Amino acid sequence: MESVAGLDVGVKKSALCLVTRDAASMRPVCRHRTATDPSSIGTWLASQGVVRVGLEAGAQSSWLARELEHRGFEVTVMEARRQRAFGAYSKVKTDERDARLIGEALATGL
């Protein structure tokens, strides 16, 4: 079973969602909110056994992706328009839901 994490990055706080996937199913396991700081985010991801991380392209993405890569994570920065299309079925927009959608997109290989 593989665990990946989706991050919805904010200026001060970021929402994280751990998603597991196996051959038959995919499901969100837990959510977490922490300071937008590579150390805080990296510590939580490592404690959950996550190796792959997805985040949406934005103002904070490049430096955060670089810092997480230095900490040993495989980071995928997703283009915002494609990510919006993946989550278009959802009428509710929250940071936690965005983090879950990013995690699901990463887990499915999009």
N, CA, C and O atoms as CSV, one atom per row, in Angstrom:
chain,resi,resn,atom,element,x,y,z
A,1,MET,N,N,0.848,-1.169,0.000
A,1,MET,CA,C,0.000,0.000,0.000
A,1,MET,C,C,0.900,1.240,0.000
A,1,MET,O,O,1.838,1.338,0.791
A,2,GLU,N,N,0.606,2.166,-0.879
A,2,GLU,CA,C,1.380,3.399,-0.999
A,2,GLU,C,C,0.643,4.548,-0.320
A,2,GLU,O,O,-0.577,4.668,-0.432
A,3,SER,N,N,1.394,5.389,0.382
A,3,SER,CA,C,0.838,6.595,0.986
A,3,SER,C,C,1.472,7.812,0.341
A,3,SER,O,O,2.694,7.909,0.230
A,4,VAL,N,N,0.625,8.740,-0.082
A,4,VAL,CA,C,1.086,10.007,-0.648
A,4,VAL,C,C,0.386,11.127,0.104
A,4,VAL,O,O,-0.597,10.896,0.808
A,5,ALA,N,N,0.897,12.336,-0.050
A,5,ALA,CA,C,0.277,13.469,0.635
A,5,ALA,C,C,0.029,14.593,-0.359
A,5,ALA,O,O,0.841,14.864,-1.243
A,6,GLY,N,N,-1.124,15.239,-0.185
A,6,GLY,CA,C,-1.455,16.442,-0.933
A,6,GLY,C,C,-1.350,17.634,-0.003
A,6,GLY,O,O,-1.784,17.572,1.148
A,7,LEU,N,N,-0.772,18.722,-0.501
A,7,LEU,CA,C,-0.630,19.941,0.286
A,7,LEU,C,C,-1.353,21.077,-0.396
A,7,LEU,O,O,-1.151,21.323,-1.585
A,8,ASP,N,N,-2.189,21.767,0.341
A,8,ASP,CA,C,-2.754,23.031,-0.118
A,8,ASP,C,C,-1.976,24.101,0.651
A,8,ASP,O,O,-2.184,24.302,1.848
A,9,VAL,N,N,-1.080,24.779,-0.059
A,9,VAL,CA,C,-0.122,25.679,0.565
A,9,VAL,C,C,-0.707,27.070,0.715
A,9,VAL,O,O,-1.181,27.666,-0.253
A,10,GLY,N,N,-0.670,27.577,1.927
A,10,GLY,CA,C,-1.093,28.932,2.219
A,10,GLY,C,C,0.094,29.764,2.682
A,10,GLY,O,O,1.186,29.236,2.889
A,11,VAL,N,N,-0.118,31.051,2.841
A,11,VAL,CA,C,0.963,31.932,3.255
A,11,VAL,C,C,1.445,31.583,4.661
A,11,VAL,O,O,2.649,31.461,4.884
A,12,LYS,N,N,0.528,31.421,5.612
A,12,LYS,CA,C,0.910,31.128,6.986
A,12,LYS,C,C,0.682,29.674,7.375
A,12,LYS,O,O,1.507,29.080,8.070
A,13,LYS,N,N,-0.420,29.103,6.937
A,13,LYS,CA,C,-0.772,27.721,7.276
A,13,LYS,C,C,-1.015,26.914,6.011
A,13,LYS,O,O,-1.459,27.450,4.996
A,14,SER,N,N,-0.723,25.635,6.078
A,14,SER,CA,C,-0.957,24.723,4.966
A,14,SER,C,C,-1.789,23.548,5.446
A,14,SER,O,O,-1.642,23.085,6.577
A,15,ALA,N,N,-2.669,23.071,4.569
A,15,ALA,CA,C,-3.480,21.883,4.849
A,15,ALA,C,C,-2.807,20.695,4.169
A,15,ALA,O,O,-2.378,20.791,3.020
A,16,LEU,N,N,-2.718,19.587,4.876
A,16,LEU,CA,C,-2.116,18.375,4.352
A,16,LEU,C,C,-3.126,17.241,4.455
A,16,LEU,O,O,-3.902,17.173,5.408
A,17,CYS,N,N,-3.111,16.360,3.478
A,17,CYS,CA,C,-3.997,15.203,3.515
A,17,CYS,C,C,-3.215,13.973,3.072
A,17,CYS,O,O,-2.620,13.960,1.994
A,18,LEU,N,N,-3.219,12.949,3.906
A,18,LEU,CA,C,-2.565,11.683,3.603
A,18,LEU,C,C,-3.565,10.778,2.897
A,18,LEU,O,O,-4.668,10.555,3.396
A,19,VAL,N,N,-3.178,10.255,1.733
A,19,VAL,CA,C,-4.041,9.387,0.931
A,19,VAL,C,C,-3.318,8.062,0.714
A,19,VAL,O,O,-2.146,8.047,0.336
A,20,THR,N,N,-4.012,6.948,0.951
A,20,THR,CA,C,-3.431,5.636,0.677
A,20,THR,C,C,-4.092,5.037,-0.551
A,20,THR,O,O,-5.258,5.290,-0.855
A,21,ARG,N,N,-3.296,4.232,-1.243
A,21,ARG,CA,C,-3.810,3.594,-2.447
A,21,ARG,C,C,-3.220,2.197,-2.558
A,21,ARG,O,O,-2.027,1.984,-2.345
A,22,ASP,N,N,-4.088,1.254,-2.895
A,22,ASP,CA,C,-3.634,-0.090,-3.237
A,22,ASP,C,C,-4.287,-0.468,-4.559
A,22,ASP,O,O,-4.868,0.388,-5.227
A,23,ALA,N,N,-4.201,-1.715,-4.941
A,23,ALA,CA,C,-4.725,-2.140,-6.237
A,23,ALA,C,C,-6.228,-1.958,-6.362
A,23,ALA,O,O,-6.733,-1.778,-7.471
A,24,ALA,N,N,-6.948,-2.001,-5.261
A,24,ALA,CA,C,-8.409,-1.977,-5.324
A,24,ALA,C,C,-9.051,-0.661,-4.908
A,24,ALA,O,O,-10.185,-0.386,-5.298
A,25,SER,N,N,-8.360,0.154,-4.130
A,25,SER,CA,C,-9.034,1.340,-3.607
A,25,SER,C,C,-8.058,2.474,-3.292
A,25,SER,O,O,-6.839,2.304,-3.269
A,26,MET,N,N,-8.657,3.629,-3.052
A,26,MET,CA,C,-7.905,4.810,-2.652
A,26,MET,C,C,-8.764,5.537,-1.625
A,26,MET,O,O,-9.974,5.677,-1.807
A,27,ARG,N,N,-8.134,6.001,-0.541
A,27,ARG,CA,C,-8.929,6.702,0.463
A,27,ARG,C,C,-8.059,7.679,1.249
A,27,ARG,O,O,-6.878,7.428,1.489
A,28,PRO,N,N,-8.667,8.798,1.643
A,28,PRO,CA,C,-7.953,9.722,2.525
A,28,PRO,C,C,-7.873,9.112,3.925
A,28,PRO,O,O,-8.859,8.577,4.431
A,29,VAL,N,N,-6.702,9.194,4.542
A,29,VAL,CA,C,-6.499,8.573,5.839
A,29,VAL,C,C,-6.564,9.603,6.958
A,29,VAL,O,O,-7.273,9.404,7.945
A,30,CYS,N,N,-5.838,10.689,6.813
A,30,CYS,CA,C,-5.871,11.710,7.856
A,30,CYS,C,C,-5.529,13.077,7.272
A,30,CYS,O,O,-4.927,13.202,6.206
A,31,ARG,N,N,-5.942,14.087,8.022
A,31,ARG,CA,C,-5.693,15.470,7.634
A,31,ARG,C,C,-4.888,16.141,8.729
A,31,ARG,O,O,-4.934,15.751,9.895
A,32,HIS,N,N,-4.148,17.164,8.319
A,32,HIS,CA,C,-3.321,17.892,9.278
A,32,HIS,C,C,-3.175,19.328,8.779
A,32,HIS,O,O,-3.143,19.576,7.573
A,33,ARG,N,N,-3.088,20.254,9.700
A,33,ARG,CA,C,-2.853,21.653,9.352
A,33,ARG,C,C,-1.640,22.102,10.150
A,33,ARG,O,O,-1.558,21.877,11.358
A,34,THR,N,N,-0.695,22.740,9.462
A,34,THR,CA,C,0.539,23.169,10.115
A,34,THR,C,C,1.051,24.456,9.493
A,34,THR,O,O,0.542,24.903,8.465
A,35,ALA,N,N,2.038,25.037,10.104
A,35,ALA,CA,C,2.655,26.251,9.567
A,35,ALA,C,C,3.287,25.940,8.211
A,35,ALA,O,O,3.786,24.837,7.987
A,36,THR,N,N,3.261,26.913,7.319
A,36,THR,CA,C,3.891,26.750,6.012
A,36,THR,C,C,5.391,26.916,6.203
A,36,THR,O,O,5.966,27.974,5.948
A,37,ASP,N,N,5.993,25.845,6.656
A,37,ASP,CA,C,7.401,25.811,6.985
A,37,ASP,C,C,7.919,24.428,6.609
A,37,ASP,O,O,7.354,23.428,7.051
A,38,PRO,N,N,8.973,24.343,5.811
A,38,PRO,CA,C,9.457,23.030,5.375
A,38,PRO,C,C,9.786,22.083,6.526
A,38,PRO,O,O,9.588,20.874,6.408
A,39,SER,N,N,10.282,22.619,7.630
A,39,SER,CA,C,10.617,21.777,8.765
A,39,SER,C,C,9.359,21.161,9.387
A,39,SER,O,O,9.322,19.957,9.641
A,40,SER,N,N,8.340,21.971,9.630
A,40,SER,CA,C,7.086,21.480,10.213
A,40,SER,C,C,6.398,20.480,9.292
A,40,SER,O,O,5.947,19.420,9.727
A,41,ILE,N,N,6.328,20.832,8.023
A,41,ILE,CA,C,5.676,19.949,7.044
A,41,ILE,C,C,6.468,18.660,6.893
A,41,ILE,O,O,5.891,17.573,6.913
A,42,GLY,N,N,7.783,18.770,6.742
A,42,GLY,CA,C,8.637,17.598,6.572
A,42,GLY,C,C,8.587,16.651,7.749
A,42,GLY,O,O,8.584,15.433,7.570
A,43,THR,N,N,8.548,17.201,8.962
A,43,THR,CA,C,8.475,16.370,10.163
A,43,THR,C,C,7.185,15.556,10.179
A,43,THR,O,O,7.210,14.361,10.472
A,44,TRP,N,N,6.051,16.200,9.862
A,44,TRP,CA,C,4.787,15.478,9.856
A,44,TRP,C,C,4.765,14.418,8.761
A,44,TRP,O,O,4.342,13.288,9.002
A,45,LEU,N,N,5.219,14.774,7.556
A,45,LEU,CA,C,5.233,13.815,6.452
A,45,LEU,C,C,6.091,12.601,6.795
A,45,LEU,O,O,5.687,11.465,6.546
A,46,ALA,N,N,7.267,12.836,7.363
A,46,ALA,CA,C,8.152,11.731,7.733
A,46,ALA,C,C,7.517,10.851,8.806
A,46,ALA,O,O,7.667,9.630,8.771
A,47,SER,N,N,6.812,11.457,9.755
A,47,SER,CA,C,6.168,10.669,10.817
A,47,SER,C,C,5.052,9.784,10.264
A,47,SER,O,O,4.695,8.779,10.879
A,48,GLN,N,N,4.502,10.152,9.107
A,48,GLN,CA,C,3.434,9.368,8.480
A,48,GLN,C,C,3.968,8.360,7.462
A,48,GLN,O,O,3.198,7.579,6.902
A,49,GLY,N,N,5.276,8.371,7.220
A,49,GLY,CA,C,5.876,7.443,6.261
A,49,GLY,C,C,5.668,7.833,4.811
A,49,GLY,O,O,5.739,6.984,3.923
A,50,VAL,N,N,5.414,9.103,4.563
A,50,VAL,CA,C,5.160,9.589,3.199
A,50,VAL,C,C,6.484,9.822,2.476
A,50,VAL,O,O,7.432,10.352,3.057
A,51,VAL,N,N,6.543,9.421,1.201
A,51,VAL,CA,C,7.710,9.683,0.372
A,51,VAL,C,C,7.341,10.636,-0.766
A,51,VAL,O,O,8.139,11.495,-1.142
A,52,ARG,N,N,6.119,10.484,-1.319
A,52,ARG,CA,C,5.678,11.328,-2.442
A,52,ARG,C,C,4.700,12.385,-1.967
A,52,ARG,O,O,3.780,12.108,-1.198
A,53,VAL,N,N,4.922,13.614,-2.447
A,53,VAL,CA,C,4.123,14.766,-2.039
A,53,VAL,C,C,3.692,15.530,-3.286
A,53,VAL,O,O,4.480,15.703,-4.216
A,54,GLY,N,N,2.440,15.987,-3.304
A,54,GLY,CA,C,1.940,16.820,-4.394
A,54,GLY,C,C,1.470,18.155,-3.862
A,54,GLY,O,O,0.847,18.227,-2.803
A,55,LEU,N,N,1.768,19.213,-4.598
A,55,LEU,CA,C,1.254,20.528,-4.254
A,55,LEU,C,C,0.952,21.308,-5.515
A,55,LEU,O,O,1.557,21.090,-6.565
A,56,GLU,N,N,0.006,22.221,-5.390
A,56,GLU,CA,C,-0.437,23.011,-6.533
A,56,GLU,C,C,0.540,24.153,-6.789
A,56,GLU,O,O,1.039,24.774,-5.850
A,57,ALA,N,N,0.811,24.425,-8.062
A,57,ALA,CA,C,1.704,25.520,-8.421
A,57,ALA,C,C,1.135,26.837,-7.912
A,57,ALA,O,O,-0.058,27.105,-8.052
A,58,GLY,N,N,1.992,27.649,-7.324
A,58,GLY,CA,C,1.578,28.940,-6.787
A,58,GLY,C,C,2.789,29.700,-6.280
A,58,GLY,O,O,3.928,29.278,-6.477
A,59,ALA,N,N,2.536,30.819,-5.629
A,59,ALA,CA,C,3.604,31.696,-5.169
A,59,ALA,C,C,4.556,31.018,-4.183
A,59,ALA,O,O,5.753,31.306,-4.198
A,60,GLN,N,N,4.060,30.135,-3.338
A,60,GLN,CA,C,4.885,29.491,-2.319
A,60,GLN,C,C,5.466,28.144,-2.778
A,60,GLN,O,O,6.284,27.552,-2.075
A,61,SER,N,N,5.049,27.666,-3.940
A,61,SER,CA,C,5.347,26.292,-4.344
A,61,SER,C,C,6.809,26.014,-4.626
A,61,SER,O,O,7.329,24.987,-4.190
A,62,SER,N,N,7.483,26.890,-5.338
A,62,SER,CA,C,8.834,26.555,-5.788
A,62,SER,C,C,9.817,26.410,-4.630
A,62,SER,O,O,10.568,25.436,-4.583
A,63,TRP,N,N,9.826,27.351,-3.702
A,63,TRP,CA,C,10.777,27.233,-2.593
A,63,TRP,C,C,10.408,26.085,-1.671
A,63,TRP,O,O,11.290,25.398,-1.155
A,64,LEU,N,N,9.103,25.866,-1.454
A,64,LEU,CA,C,8.682,24.778,-0.582
A,64,LEU,C,C,9.017,23.425,-1.215
A,64,LEU,O,O,9.490,22.521,-0.526
A,65,ALA,N,N,8.777,23.282,-2.514
A,65,ALA,CA,C,9.113,22.036,-3.212
A,65,ALA,C,C,10.612,21.768,-3.125
A,65,ALA,O,O,11.024,20.642,-2.847
A,66,ARG,N,N,11.414,22.772,-3.356
A,66,ARG,CA,C,12.873,22.632,-3.294
A,66,ARG,C,C,13.322,22.200,-1.886
A,66,ARG,O,O,14.156,21.305,-1.745
A,67,GLU,N,N,12.773,22.833,-0.865
A,67,GLU,CA,C,13.143,22.496,0.511
A,67,GLU,C,C,12.699,21.081,0.896
A,67,GLU,O,O,13.428,20.374,1.591
A,68,LEU,N,N,11.508,20.665,0.448
A,68,LEU,CA,C,11.050,19.312,0.741
A,68,LEU,C,C,11.899,18.272,0.003
A,68,LEU,O,O,12.177,17.199,0.540
A,69,GLU,N,N,12.308,18.593,-1.223
A,69,GLU,CA,C,13.203,17.690,-1.955
A,69,GLU,C,C,14.532,17.535,-1.235
A,69,GLU,O,O,15.086,16.437,-1.190
A,70,HIS,N,N,15.050,18.619,-0.671
A,70,HIS,CA,C,16.295,18.529,0.105
A,70,HIS,C,C,16.125,17.639,1.329
A,70,HIS,O,O,17.105,17.095,1.837
A,71,ARG,N,N,14.913,17.487,1.800
A,71,ARG,CA,C,14.643,16.630,2.959
A,71,ARG,C,C,14.327,15.190,2.540
A,71,ARG,O,O,13.990,14.360,3.384
A,72,GLY,N,N,14.434,14.890,1.236
A,72,GLY,CA,C,14.298,13.518,0.755
A,72,GLY,C,C,12.947,13.121,0.206
A,72,GLY,O,O,12.728,11.945,-0.087
A,73,PHE,N,N,12.032,14.068,0.056
A,73,PHE,CA,C,10.717,13.742,-0.486
A,73,PHE,C,C,10.717,13.886,-2.002
A,73,PHE,O,O,11.422,14.725,-2.563
A,74,GLU,N,N,9.910,13.046,-2.655
A,74,GLU,CA,C,9.676,13.168,-4.091
A,74,GLU,C,C,8.491,14.120,-4.256
A,74,GLU,O,O,7.372,13.790,-3.862
A,75,VAL,N,N,8.732,15.299,-4.836
A,75,VAL,CA,C,7.718,16.348,-4.892
A,75,VAL,C,C,7.234,16.543,-6.325
A,75,VAL,O,O,8.036,16.625,-7.255
A,76,THR,N,N,5.926,16.616,-6.491
A,76,THR,CA,C,5.305,16.927,-7.771
A,76,THR,C,C,4.522,18.223,-7.615
A,76,THR,O,O,3.621,18.318,-6.782
A,77,VAL,N,N,4.875,19.220,-8.424
A,77,VAL,CA,C,4.137,20.481,-8.428
A,77,VAL,C,C,3.151,20.402,-9.583
A,77,VAL,O,O,3.546,20.236,-10.737
A,78,MET,N,N,1.866,20.521,-9.266
A,78,MET,CA,C,0.803,20.345,-10.257
A,78,MET,C,C,0.340,21.680,-10.810
A,78,MET,O,O,0.170,22.648,-10.069
A,79,GLU,N,N,0.143,21.723,-12.085
A,79,GLU,CA,C,-0.332,22.938,-12.749
A,79,GLU,C,C,-1.764,23.226,-12.311
A,79,GLU,O,O,-2.615,22.337,-12.339
A,80,ALA,N,N,-2.025,24.443,-11.914
A,80,ALA,CA,C,-3.287,24.811,-11.256
A,80,ALA,C,C,-4.520,24.552,-12.115
A,80,ALA,O,O,-5.531,24.082,-11.592
A,81,ARG,N,N,-4.472,24.843,-13.411
A,81,ARG,CA,C,-5.662,24.644,-14.247
A,81,ARG,C,C,-6.050,23.177,-14.339
A,81,ARG,O,O,-7.237,22.851,-14.316
A,82,ARG,N,N,-5.081,22.298,-14.441
A,82,ARG,CA,C,-5.397,20.868,-14.497
A,82,ARG,C,C,-5.944,20.383,-13.159
A,82,ARG,O,O,-6.850,19.551,-13.116
A,83,GLN,N,N,-5.391,20.905,-12.076
A,83,GLN,CA,C,-5.868,20.516,-10.757
A,83,GLN,C,C,-7.307,20.975,-10.561
A,83,GLN,O,O,-8.112,20.245,-9.983
A,84,ARG,N,N,-7.643,22.163,-11.030
A,84,ARG,CA,C,-9.015,22.663,-10.923
A,84,ARG,C,C,-9.970,21.758,-11.691
A,84,ARG,O,O,-11.077,21.485,-11.228
A,85,ALA,N,N,-9.544,21.291,-12.868
A,85,ALA,CA,C,-10.395,20.405,-13.664
A,85,ALA,C,C,-10.634,19.082,-12.937
A,85,ALA,O,O,-11.733,18.532,-13.007
A,86,PHE,N,N,-9.625,18.568,-12.245
A,86,PHE,CA,C,-9.756,17.317,-11.507
A,86,PHE,C,C,-10.777,17.462,-10.383
A,86,PHE,O,O,-11.518,16.523,-10.094
A,87,GLY,N,N,-10.821,18.626,-9.751
A,87,GLY,CA,C,-11.743,18.842,-8.645
A,87,GLY,C,C,-13.008,19.571,-9.019
A,87,GLY,O,O,-13.724,20.048,-8.138
A,88,ALA,N,N,-13.305,19.671,-10.305
A,88,ALA,CA,C,-14.460,20.448,-10.758
A,88,ALA,C,C,-15.793,19.885,-10.263
A,88,ALA,O,O,-16.776,20.619,-10.165
A,89,TYR,N,N,-15.832,18.602,-9.955
A,89,TYR,CA,C,-17.094,18.012,-9.490
A,89,TYR,C,C,-17.497,18.526,-8.111
A,89,TYR,O,O,-18.651,18.383,-7.708
A,90,SER,N,N,-16.560,19.120,-7.392
A,90,SER,CA,C,-16.833,19.569,-6.035
A,90,SER,C,C,-17.242,21.037,-6.011
A,90,SER,O,O,-16.508,21.898,-6.498
A,91,LYS,N,N,-18.388,21.317,-5.455
A,91,LYS,CA,C,-18.863,22.698,-5.349
A,91,LYS,C,C,-18.313,23.389,-4.106
A,91,LYS,O,O,-18.295,24.617,-4.030
A,92,VAL,N,N,-17.862,22.595,-3.130
A,92,VAL,CA,C,-17.341,23.133,-1.877
A,92,VAL,C,C,-15.836,23.338,-2.012
A,92,VAL,O,O,-15.112,22.417,-2.390
A,93,LYS,N,N,-15.365,24.547,-1.701
A,93,LYS,CA,C,-13.933,24.847,-1.796
A,93,LYS,C,C,-13.391,25.151,-0.413
A,93,LYS,O,O,-13.688,26.193,0.172
A,94,THR,N,N,-12.588,24.223,0.104
A,94,THR,CA,C,-11.893,24.437,1.373
A,94,THR,C,C,-10.444,24.007,1.178
A,94,THR,O,O,-10.129,23.269,0.244
A,95,ASP,N,N,-9.574,24.466,2.055
A,95,ASP,CA,C,-8.170,24.068,1.979
A,95,ASP,C,C,-8.019,22.562,2.177
A,95,ASP,O,O,-7.219,21.923,1.495
A,96,GLU,N,N,-8.774,22.004,3.093
A,96,GLU,CA,C,-8.692,20.573,3.365
A,96,GLU,C,C,-9.149,19.743,2.161
A,96,GLU,O,O,-8.539,18.725,1.834
A,97,ARG,N,N,-10.227,20.187,1.508
A,97,ARG,CA,C,-10.710,19.471,0.319
A,97,ARG,C,C,-9.687,19.583,-0.813
A,97,ARG,O,O,-9.436,18.607,-1.520
A,98,ASP,N,N,-9.100,20.763,-0.985
A,98,ASP,CA,C,-8.071,20.931,-2.011
A,98,ASP,C,C,-6.878,20.011,-1.749
A,98,ASP,O,O,-6.351,19.404,-2.681
A,99,ALA,N,N,-6.451,19.903,-0.494
A,99,ALA,CA,C,-5.339,19.016,-0.148
A,99,ALA,C,C,-5.692,17.567,-0.483
A,99,ALA,O,O,-4.860,16.827,-1.007
A,100,ARG,N,N,-6.932,17.165,-0.178
A,100,ARG,CA,C,-7.368,15.804,-0.498
A,100,ARG,C,C,-7.368,15.561,-2.003
A,100,ARG,O,O,-6.905,14.515,-2.458
A,101,LEU,N,N,-7.878,16.507,-2.779
A,101,LEU,CA,C,-7.920,16.360,-4.236
A,101,LEU,C,C,-6.517,16.282,-4.828
A,101,LEU,O,O,-6.276,15.514,-5.759
A,102,ILE,N,N,-5.595,17.074,-4.291
A,102,ILE,CA,C,-4.205,17.019,-4.763
A,102,ILE,C,C,-3.613,15.648,-4.441
A,102,ILE,O,O,-2.931,15.059,-5.279
A,103,GLY,N,N,-3.862,15.141,-3.249
A,103,GLY,CA,C,-3.380,13.806,-2.884
A,103,GLY,C,C,-3.973,12.709,-3.760
A,103,GLY,O,O,-3.271,11.785,-4.171
A,104,GLU,N,N,-5.258,12.815,-4.042
A,104,GLU,CA,C,-5.902,11.821,-4.913
A,104,GLU,C,C,-5.366,11.891,-6.338
A,104,GLU,O,O,-5.156,10.858,-6.975
A,105,ALA,N,N,-5.147,13.097,-6.839
A,105,ALA,CA,C,-4.585,13.246,-8.180
A,105,ALA,C,C,-3.195,12.628,-8.255
A,105,ALA,O,O,-2.866,11.955,-9.232
A,106,LEU,N,N,-2.388,12.850,-7.239
A,106,LEU,CA,C,-1.046,12.280,-7.201
A,106,LEU,C,C,-1.116,10.755,-7.119
A,106,LEU,O,O,-0.371,10.062,-7.814
A,107,ALA,N,N,-1.998,10.235,-6.283
A,107,ALA,CA,C,-2.129,8.786,-6.114
A,107,ALA,C,C,-2.597,8.101,-7.389
A,107,ALA,O,O,-2.215,6.961,-7.650
A,108,THR,N,N,-3.419,8.778,-8.188
A,108,THR,CA,C,-3.905,8.165,-9.428
A,108,THR,C,C,-2.944,8.358,-10.592
A,108,THR,O,O,-3.136,7.773,-11.658
A,109,GLY,N,N,-1.916,9.170,-10.400
A,109,GLY,CA,C,-0.926,9.362,-11.457
A,109,GLY,C,C,-1.243,10.502,-12.397
A,109,GLY,O,O,-0.603,10.622,-13.441
A,110,LEU,N,N,-2.203,11.342,-12.067
A,110,LEU,CA,C,-2.530,12.475,-12.934
A,110,LEU,C,C,-1.484,13.565,-12.842
A,110,LEU,O,O,-1.603,14.593,-13.508
